[in-house]
Amino acid sequence: MRTHCKLAALCVGFALTAGAAHAEQLITAAEASLPGVPDTGMTTRGITRGPAVEQVSPAPDAKNLTSPMALNIKFEARNNATIDKDSVKVTYIRANNVDITARVKPFVTADGIDMKKAEVPPGTHLIRVDVKDSQGRASMALIKLSVDK
């Protein structure tokens, strides 16, 4: 009887350890192999009263990233508005864009996106994050990830 209890406890321990180490797929290898778009140096700067969208981690200029990685995007509402977390849309920029919002939704809060372990294949990836505030004002940010093999 004690052997069964020890075995059950061991299985639970392994399950908890495996769950803690589990990375969430942000971009699949199949999506990364889709035709991309040329880098046009697109910018998101401009006058806006919509929410601020800031890439915290990895740093915007980070190179030689490895996967999985922490992906942390900060939202900040302005003018006494609040973030409409249901408005958040995340798109992987390709010739035919890929909506990856459903993968990110569990990690979205009014403060931003916080994925502890985002799985991303090697390569350079461009992700668009759209968000609105409670007054309907929209903002967009481009997130660039350069992942090593």
C-alpha positions, 0 to 999 in steps of 0.5 A: 500500500505504501508503495502505491502512495509513494508512486502516486506522490512521485507522479504528482511531483513530476506532473507539477515539475513538467507543468512549471517547465512548459513553454507556450507556443507563440509562433509555430515553425510552420507559421515562421516558414510562411512567406514574410514581408520586406522590412520597410522600417515601419514605425509606430511613432505618432501623436496618439491619445490611445493607450501606451504599448511598451515592449518590456521583455525581451528588450526592444533592441535585444539580439541573439534571443533564445527560446523559450523567452519571457514576453512582457508587453506593458499597457498604460491607459491615458486620460482617466481611461482603462484598458479594454483587455478584450480588445487586445489583438496579436498578429504575426506579420507575414505575407498572409498575417496570422492571428495569434490572439487566442494563444496570447489571451490567457496571458493578457491583463489590463496591465499588458501581456505576460508570457513567462515562457514563449516558444518562438522558432529561430529567425526574425519575427514581427508581431503587431499588438493592437489595444483599445481603451475604455473610450475606444481609442486605439494604439498599435505597437510592432514587436521584433524578435530575433531568435537564434538557433 
